[in-house]
Amino acid sequence: MHARKALLAIPLVVGLVACGTGGDGDTGGTGGGKKPVEAAPGTEITVADVGLGSILVDDQGRTLYAFTKDKEATSNCDAECIAVWPALTSPSPAAAGRGVEKSLLREARQPGGAVQVTYGDWPLYYYVGDMAPGDVNGQGLDGEWFAVSPDGKLVRKSA
C-alpha cells in the first residue's frame, strides 16, 4: 500500500521539482536531472507542535523527516527515493529558529555534490504527500521515515 501511495505521488514531485526556486537550478547530483526541494536563502528551521508532539519544520511549516537508512549525516536516498522524499538543500546555511538547537543544525555535502541540511546526524527531507503546513502524511512510512524532534531524535509515534 505504501508503494502505491509513493507511485501516485511521483507526478506531484515532478511538478514540485519543475517549479524550483529560481536561480540556475543546479542543486547538485540527485541523479536523473531531478532537483531536491531547495530552501530559499535564509530558510529558518523551527519547531511546531502537532499531534506527534514537537517536531522540526521549515519556515513555511512543512514537516521535515529523517530516513532511518541514513548514517552519520550521509544520505542513502537514491534518485528514485528523492522523487518521493525531496532533500532539504540550501545555497546558504539554514538558520535555527524557535526551539531549534543551533549546535545540531548543520549541512553535509552528499554524493553528487548537493549540500543537504542536517539536524544531528540526520539529513532532512520533505514528503511529497504533505500538501499543507502541519501535514505529517510521511510519518512512519515503510517503518523508515520519521519526523525529527528538537533534541535530534526520531519521533516514532503514529500519525
Backbone torsions as a table, in degrees:
resi	resn	phi	psi	omega
1	MET	NA	-38.7	179.5
2	HIS	-65.9	-37.3	178.4
3	ALA	-63.3	-37.0	179.3
4	ARG	-64.7	-43.6	176.8
5	LYS	-59.7	-42.2	-179.1
6	ALA	-62.6	-43.1	179.9
7	LEU	-64.8	-37.2	178.2
8	LEU	-68.0	-26.6	-177.3
9	ALA	-82.4	-16.5	-175.7
10	ILE	-58.5	-45.2	178.0
11	PRO	-59.4	-33.6	178.9
12	LEU	-64.5	-44.5	-177.6
13	VAL	-66.3	-34.3	176.6
14	VAL	-59.8	-41.4	176.9
15	GLY	-65.5	-41.8	179.0
16	LEU	-64.0	-44.4	-179.1
17	VAL	-65.7	-39.6	-179.6
18	ALA	-63.5	-31.6	178.9
19	CYS	-68.8	-38.5	177.8
20	GLY	55.4	-160.5	179.3
21	THR	-132.1	18.0	-179.5
22	GLY	91.6	-170.3	-179.4
23	GLY	70.8	-161.3	-176.6
24	ASP	-83.2	-6.0	174.5
25	GLY	77.7	1.5	-179.3
26	ASP	-88.4	98.0	-178.4
27	THR	-106.9	10.6	176.4
28	GLY	104.0	172.2	-169.2
29	GLY	-77.2	97.7	170.5
30	THR	-105.5	2.5	176.4
31	GLY	81.0	147.9	173.8
32	GLY	62.4	16.5	177.8
33	GLY	76.7	0.5	179.6
34	LYS	-78.8	137.7	179.0
35	LYS	-106.7	141.2	175.7
36	PRO	-72.5	160.6	172.6
37	VAL	-62.7	129.7	-176.7
38	GLU	-110.8	132.1	175.9
39	ALA	-72.0	144.8	175.7
40	ALA	-69.6	152.5	176.9
41	PRO	-51.8	137.8	179.8
42	GLY	80.9	14.0	178.7
43	THR	-57.3	138.3	-179.9
44	GLU	-110.5	130.7	173.7
45	ILE	-94.8	131.5	-177.0
46	THR	-136.4	-175.1	-178.8
47	VAL	-117.0	137.0	174.7
48	ALA	-123.5	148.7	175.4
49	ASP	-100.5	116.8	-179.8
50	VAL	-126.8	-175.0	-179.5
51	GLY	-57.8	-22.1	178.5
52	LEU	-82.8	-14.4	-172.8
53	GLY	114.4	-153.2	179.2
54	SER	-84.5	126.7	-179.2
55	ILE	-136.7	162.5	176.5
56	LEU	-79.0	138.8	174.8
57	VAL	-139.6	163.2	173.8
58	ASP	-85.0	-177.9	-175.8
59	ASP	-72.3	-3.2	173.1
60	GLN	-100.0	1.0	179.6
61	GLY	84.7	10.2	179.9
62	ARG	-80.0	131.8	-178.8
63	THR	-63.6	139.6	176.2
64	LEU	-110.0	134.9	-174.8
65	TYR	-118.3	161.6	172.1
66	ALA	-122.3	153.4	-178.3
67	PHE	-109.4	123.2	-174.8
68	THR	-64.7	-17.2	178.5
69	LYS	-82.3	-10.0	176.3
70	ASP	-75.2	142.5	179.3
71	LYS	-134.7	138.2	174.3
72	GLU	48.7	48.8	176.8
73	ALA	64.9	15.4	178.0
74	THR	-105.6	126.0	-179.8
75	SER	-73.7	134.5	172.9
76	ASN	-113.6	22.5	179.3
77	CYS	-94.3	110.9	-178.1
78	ASP	-80.0	-176.8	-175.7
79	ALA	-58.1	-39.3	178.4
80	GLU	-66.0	-40.3	178.1
81	CYS	-65.2	-45.8	-178.8
82	ILE	-60.6	-27.7	178.5
83	ALA	-62.5	-28.2	-179.1
84	VAL	-104.7	-28.3	-177.2
85	TRP	-124.3	74.3	-178.2
86	PRO	-60.2	135.2	179.3
87	ALA	-72.0	145.5	172.4
88	LEU	-84.7	107.2	177.2
89	THR	-116.4	160.8	-178.0
90	SER	-153.6	136.1	177.6
91	PRO	-72.0	-15.7	176.0
92	SER	-137.0	157.0	-177.2
93	PRO	-56.3	139.4	176.0
94	ALA	-73.0	149.1	-179.7
95	ALA	-95.0	147.3	177.0
96	ALA	-86.0	114.1	178.4
97	GLY	-92.3	-164.8	-178.8
98	ARG	-52.6	124.4	174.7
99	GLY	84.4	-4.3	-177.5
100	VAL	-94.1	132.9	176.6
101	GLU	-80.2	107.7	-176.1
102	LYS	-53.2	-36.9	-177.8
103	SER	-66.0	-20.9	179.3
104	LEU	-90.3	-16.0	-176.3
105	LEU	-88.9	114.6	-177.5
106	ARG	-141.8	-169.8	173.7
107	GLU	-140.7	155.5	-178.4
108	ALA	-138.4	133.8	175.0
109	ARG	-76.6	123.6	-177.1
110	GLN	-95.6	163.2	175.2
111	PRO	-53.3	132.3	-177.2
112	GLY	97.1	-10.0	172.2
113	GLY	102.0	-12.0	-179.7
114	ALA	-64.7	142.9	175.7
115	VAL	-102.3	111.5	-174.8
116	GLN	-105.1	138.3	176.4
117	VAL	-71.2	133.9	178.3
118	THR	-124.2	159.0	175.8
119	TYR	-134.9	114.4	-169.8
120	GLY	64.6	-129.7	177.7
121	ASP	-96.3	10.2	-173.5
122	TRP	-104.7	115.2	166.4
123	PRO	-61.5	144.8	-175.5
124	LEU	-104.1	144.3	-176.9
125	TYR	-137.1	160.4	168.3
126	TYR	-102.9	167.9	172.1
127	TYR	-120.0	128.9	-176.2
128	VAL	-66.0	-17.5	178.3
129	GLY	-80.4	-7.3	175.1
130	ASP	-84.9	115.3	-174.8
131	MET	-98.9	-21.6	-175.1
132	ALA	-138.6	156.1	175.2
133	PRO	-52.2	137.6	179.3
134	GLY	89.7	-11.8	176.6
135	ASP	-64.7	142.3	177.1
136	VAL	-132.3	41.7	-177.0
137	ASN	-66.1	-19.5	178.8
138	GLY	-86.8	-8.2	-175.0
139	GLN	-58.5	120.5	175.1
140	GLY	77.5	4.0	-177.7
141	LEU	-58.9	134.6	-179.6
142	ASP	54.6	16.3	-178.3
143	GLY	65.0	18.7	-174.0
144	GLU	-128.5	-11.4	-175.0
145	TRP	-120.4	124.7	-176.4
146	PHE	-142.0	146.2	171.8
147	ALA	-63.8	159.6	-176.8
148	VAL	-112.1	135.0	179.2
149	SER	-86.6	163.6	-179.2
150	PRO	-60.4	-19.2	177.7
151	ASP	-89.0	3.8	177.2
152	GLY	87.8	4.7	178.5
153	LYS	-95.0	156.5	178.1
154	LEU	-77.2	140.3	176.3
155	VAL	-89.7	112.8	-173.8
156	ARG	-99.1	9.3	176.7
157	LYS	-69.7	155.2	173.0
158	SER	-77.8	147.6	179.4
159	ALA	-73.5	NA	NA
